[in-house]
């Protein structure tokens, strides 16, 4: 079954960058965005 992929918006990417710089845990960032952990982990790496 094909996976559904939704791109992160520029606003979401900026939020992730700020939270990552503030050393927020990846699982917390994902919870705030309402996404699975792997979605923002690839962006913040």
N, C-alpha and C positions, 0 to 999 in steps of 0.2 A: 504494500500500500504506500503510495507516495506521501512524503511529509509535506506539511504546509509550512512555508517559510515566510515570515513577515520581517521586513527590514526595520531596523531601529531608526527612528526619526533623528534629525539633527539635534533637536531639543533633548531627546533621551540620551544621545551620545554625550552631550555637554553635561547633563546631570551625572552620568556614569563617571565622567572624567573628574568632576568636582568631588564626588563621593570617594572615588578611588584615591585621589590626592589626600583626602581626609582620613585615609586608611580604614574606611568602612568595609566590613566583611562582605564578600561577594554575595553570600546568601541574604544579607540585609538589603543590598542594592537590588537584587532580584525581587525581593518581597515588595519593596517600594515601587518598583516598576510593574509589578504584577506579572512577572515573567519567570521562566525557568532559569535556574542558576547558570546554565551553559551559555545563554544568550548574551549576558553582559560580561561573563568571564572572558570571552574571546575579544571583546572590545577593550576591556581594561588591561589586557595583557600587553 
